[in-house]
Amino acid sequence: MNSLTTSFPNCLPVCPRVAELKERIQELELKLVIKDGRIEELENELRKHDNPHTPSSKKRKEKTKRNRKKEETERDKKEEETGEEKGGETEDEGERFPGKPEGSNGGGISIPDPDDVKHHRLEGDGLEEIGTR
């Protein structure tokens, strides 16, 4: 651009094409600044997931509701395409114990039977009922 300004010094301020090109340069520089900022944000996000010492709360979770639904829809699409259906599957098998291995029914705790309780009543000749507090 320096060579053009030295060879045509009088045309520069007057020429409308030069003014248009200067405006276009300013627009493109602004877009470049915006894109540089976006690239910086994405690089920071990428670095956050690459560090093995990052707390798990900041890492992307693999098993979330959204991802499970996505996997289910993909599985359903594959079943529709092949025409096969899985048999013997109950409704709550997939959601009931999401962290358990397949075939496990959750284990859990067993609650013991209640103890035999004998209720004693005060019945007798010399007893009278007194009001409670």
KAPEGI-V877358 format. One line per field, one symbol per residue. phi: phi as a letter, one per 40 degrees, with the letter a starting at -180 (. if undefined). A space follows every 50 residues. Layout:
BEGIN
phi=???
END
This chain:
BEGIN
phi=.ccccccbcccdcccccccccccccccccccccccccccccccccccccc ccccdcccccccbbdcccccccccccccccccgbbcbgccccccbcbccc ccgcbgggbbccccccbbccbcbiccbbcbccc
END
